[in-house]
C-alpha cells in the first residue's frame, strides 16, 4: 500500500534539509530545527506540514533576509533541469517537494527585497515549482512582477518558462486567485503569445490551462484568440488550442466551435435508445444513437453527452461528458454506443430517481431521454 502523499514531508526528509542547512550556516541549530519542524507532524496534512517547515526556516535562519537567501540558494541541488518525476532531495542538495516551504518563505518575507526574491523563485522553480509563491508578488506588485515574469518566457530552462504561464494563471487550483487578471487578462496575452509554440509540451499545456482559466470569465476573448492562433497552426499548437478551449467546447460556445472548424451541426437523430432504462447504482448506464447527416457537405463533429443528475431537492444538475470527435460524410449515417459508469466518486453525491441523458453535437442538443437510478439496499 502506498504511503500518503503528505509523507513527502516527514522526519527523514526534514532531517536531510537540516543537514544541508547545517553545512551552509555557521551555528545552525540542526536538532532544534528538526524538533520544531516535526512537532505534531503526524496530525498535519500536506499544506500544514509545508507551512510548519516554513515556520522552522523563519525561526532558525538568520533574521536578515539577504543572508537567509544566500543559505537557501546554497542548499539547492546544483542540477537545474531536473525532471519533475525525478525530483527529490539528495546528498547533492534540496529539490522536489522540500523546495515548496522554501518558496513560501520567500513569498512571506521577501517582499522588501523584490529583485532578490525574483532570483530566488527563479532558481527554486528549476528544482520544483514556485507557481504558488510568485502569486504573492503578482498581488502585491503586479506590474513590476509581470515585467519580470515576461522575461522568464525567454529563459533557456523550461521550468522557468512554465512558471511564467502557470504562476500567472488567474484561477490556479489550490492557490490564491488573481482578481486583477480575472477582471482584465490582457496583461497576460503577450506572455501567452510568446509561449504558444514552446518546444516543451509541459510549457504549452500550461499556456492552455492559463487560457482555459481566462475563458471562464472572458469566453469571447479566448474564442477570438483561438481563431487567430489557428491560422497556420502546427499540430502542436492545434492541440494546445483545443485544450485551452475545453470549457468553451463543453458549454457549446458557438464562436469558439466555429474558430476550431466546427459549424452548426446539420444532423438529426434517427434513433436514440436507452439500453439501460433502469440503472443500479454502481453499475453502468448504456445508450445508443444513430444520426443522419442532412447536409450535402462533409461535417466535423464533436459529440458529447450530458447527464442531468438528480439533486436532493428534486431538481437536476447537468454535467457534460466528452464522447468522440469525427467527420461525418455528406448525407451519411453514423451509429455510436456508449457505456457510462455511475459509481461512487468523491466529487458527487447521487440520489435515486429520474435522471436524463442528452445528446449534444457541436453544442447543439439533438435529443434527451430519461433513465431511473436505483440505489442498492444494504443487507440487514
Buried (B, 14 or more C-beta within 10 A) or exposed (E): EEEEEBBBBBEEBBBBBBBBBBEBBEEBBBEEBBEBBBEEBEEBEBBBBBBBBBBBBBEBBBEEBEEBBBBBBBBBBEBBEBEEEEBBBEEEBBBBBBBBBBBBBBBBBBBEBBEBBBBBBBBBBBBBBBBBBBBBBBBEBBEBBBEBBBEBBEBEBBBBBBBBBBBBBBBBEEBEBBEBBBEEBEBBBEBBBBBBBBEEEBBBBBBBBBBBBBBBBBBEBBBBBBBEBBEEBEEBBBBBBBBBBBBBBBBBBBBBBBBBEBBBBBBEEEEBEBEBEEBEBEBBBBBEBBBBBEBEEEBBBBBBBBBBBBEEEEEBEEEBEEBEEEEBEEEBEBEBEBEBEBEEEEEEEBBEEEBBBBBBBBBBEBBBBEBBBEEEEEEE
